[in-house]
């Protein structure tokens, strides 16, 4: 049996990827030139049979309170205003006082009977498709560290983001679009690192469409439009560039990068039409638009983001992130919890439910993994004098997933009686990453990249696949 | 599937091959061969991921003989030689009742199980002869640099310089010939980009073509080395490995308002050809060096910015963790930048591959824990800056502060007085105080290091400060500095000694690492391709003797980088053409032996600078602050995502702000690193969004318009003369007749395209030429050096 050398392995698994992608691109463009439909050949085989093919990550920036949304705590209601009887974490972000019960009422929904608070009446209608993880925990109680931990697995080093790892592992199914798109991401708290590729090939990085301070209508890929040339004039300009480049290539001799560059102009030219087409939601039916809440100014902005996510997903984009953040830290209610969380939930509830229903009715939910969550949850104790705020809490919080081979209607794990710490069936962020990769058919211990003298993984040296979540 | 498993496994494979002690069983060569070919690969592929060096699930290891003999947690013998039916291993892989079924991914094939059975029947033989474990301390890069003998070569004429003989000897032994020398146009374009990051002007090219003297190229090299653009180019290379940035990045992205001083220090050091050993010493311990005057003193303080520029989690609520993370970043950066060693790997455990122990790490970490680069660690933490103020400036601010104190006392006095006059006076004085605070003079200062409290720190198990072990005395890694090191002073951090130890002719890594970096930045790939890692997992040098020859001459030349450039650039090796040679490409497809010049794409900065340079837009003003819209320590963008940084300046790219978390998109597009981690070997990717930049960006269009204006500067030129002018400006060469024809036909096409717009003929003509200029600027030839 031939044992491949380390170098051979690298060139096959890592460095070779670029060339592989490149040659596929070339093949595809030639097919397109000859008027044949493009064959999406850039996809790569996973390690094993995948349950999901793509991910939509709905990131709630700032840290929504699990105690006020999906994780009701009867003891918290009972002991409202009393001191917290347990031991507080060694490191906390801010000082907090006594216990604070949730201002919102919970009800059980669906066949599964999962409880949801008044904040999410629409998402509540979808609980039978939702798999809650109530026992998530991380380590970092500050926004920056926690956001990077959630997105990259590391809170103190620059590491590739989850989306970049997924792009690296699986490639894209549509070579005319990026494999990883992030819609209106926040530039704060890790910024580009949260969708960056770090040391992975650059093609795996997230392509941002606008940012958190851009209205979604204006969110575009940079330089996607030419302000002065008509398509016909630009086509002629590209023909000239092509001729110059082919002449240069002929003088230099065969060179993969130079050949790839010739093709990249053609891909760019096509992207100028595929991107706007993918972003054009005007052709969606009125019913669909309404489903996402586009008819209401409160829900329209996030609704459009969610609708874009579905359009990218159905066009073969591997990883789509949608960020809910305004130009403040949206879900960060140290004070004004009632007002802040009500407003935030109102903006996202209908669009999220719309996305789930729409994916389901189109048959996309079964192989699309929808992930919802913030960088941490919030404390059961009150922050500030107004009895109306909670601090950051990375010790125990809720995220949920839907679709993609998960058990719908499941409530997995639990926090303690007051909801401060993950207590039962704890799931660390590394475990979440391992599980997401597993759903996509990737073994988190095998998805590695050599850098700075060693093999790196999304899960570092940790991670446990939570098989109990799988349908 | 195997590809992915085995990325982790070759290491284990080598352990399995080499760490096997003698077997009890008398094994025939055929038995051993059977084990090597059938059994070992099977164990590696299917088992050692969970039962190996990294993990020992069920307390079982299958990568050592001892492990196989010992068996797992059940205590039952795993392998009973000659008795497969009683061997637990066989029952497990056969998925027998009552034992766990392995491997968990799925049952082995029948033939694989048959191989295992066969092996046990043979008596479970292991190799009887073992290769001794290679001694890590004999790794090539840890051995002293030696001056090698010059190799013999056949083509004496080609190997004009000694350097060439090392390259040629390897080519000749591979049966290859070096490419012909490059023509003069190619050569001056290559040299000008290499040394200055800018294209040659048409005048530079003409002058070189006219100069028939034998040292014409040497004159070009000297001219370029003397140009201030040299420091801007090579300083930028150094900034890559110093992970330079004008903002902190990470969680609290606040402005490094004074980082530009370090950037300017680096550029000046390169332009002054500061000896490299001195350059390093200043960056590690400039604050501890004597200085003759205040200016020199400030330069030394600024140099220590190297230690302070790293990204920090400034809102880390765990203050001790923050402190140790910062120390770790400093150890890691220092190790990789200056020594090519991944010291950071030894924070949690002994380095897995290099002979760097966790004790070595904490010995060195103690030096940085004894150094002050932070004012405090309370969130949001504040880094330290050394004052650069003159005595006069300091006096002035002391005076100002004294007056403020007086004013505050006076305000206190007035507060609470009820009479109208006092009330009015209070209001006035309060306004004055606000004004004073706003206009308080800011003293010049620079991020950097100063001595902290000298202290040894404990070893931290698994790198966790909550599980400290014994104190580790500050010292340098044993593999490099030996067991018997003079103890570091008790009353100082040890940074001064560290600097001297690194910047020493005795250190086997320092000179090798930098000459290899210089080689990388000239040729596109290092003699050691893993430029930041000279450890056991780094690559071996393609030409080890040449590396040592360059390193030893570099040291002999007083660590002069400019002399190193000359030595490299005046060789035939450097001056080869990039002509393709199918035979050589077959034998050496990666051009490791250098049978021709590599074709290289320009870096992000050089692409932007070239666009501005050929179009006449480039502003050559040197130095100064990078950030104008935000104060030192101010937020670049805090919770809002509004990016207020502007990149509208037409100055050289090295002077543009480097904003972590949100690097200038043009730089991001063309593979500039995020500047949070050092990178001496930037990658070159080709992605469609780069093409969008050339097709649609304002910079591309503005440059095309300006280039058009230059082409039209001489009004009376014919169209084909204009094509000549365009090619001379943008590509430094004459156009071929068919190229002229192609361009002119494109002009006609565009004239027609734009005719519908109804614009006047002059506008139409300019628009057409601008579209053509843009195509030339977008062409591969513009951004690739041959």
Interface residues (C-beta under 8 A of the other chain):
Chain A: X1 X3 X4 X5 X6 X9 X10 X12 X13 X18 X22 X47 X48 X90 X91 X92 X93 X140 X141 X142 X143 X144 X145 X148 X155 X156 X157 X158 X185 X186 X187 X188 X189 X190 X191 X192 X193 X196 X198 X201 X202 X203 X207 X211 X212 X213 X214 X221 X222 X223 X224 X225 X226 X227 X228 X229 X230 X232 X233 X234 X236 X237 X238 X240 X241 X243 X244 X245 X247 X248 X249 X252 X253 X254 X255 X257 X258 X260 X261 X262 X264 X265 X267 X268 X269 X271 X272 X325 X327 X328 X329 X443 X445 X446 X447 X448 X450 X452 X453 X454 X455
Chain B: X1 X3 X4 X5 X6 X7 X8 X10 X11 X13 X37 X38 X41 X44 X49 X105 X249 X250 X251 X252 X253 X311 X313 X315 X316 X317 X318 X325 X336 X342 X345 X352 X353 X354 X379 X530 X532 X533 X535 X537 X538 X578 X579 X580 X585 X599 X601 X637 X638 X639 X640 X641 X642 X643 X660 X661 X662 X663 X665 X668 X671 X674 X676 X677 X683 X684 X685 X686 X687 X688 X689 X690 X691 X692 X693 X694 X695 X696 X697 X701 X736 X739 X742 X743 X746 X749 X750 X753 X754 X767 X771 X772 X774 X775 X776 X778 X779 X780 X781 X784 X786
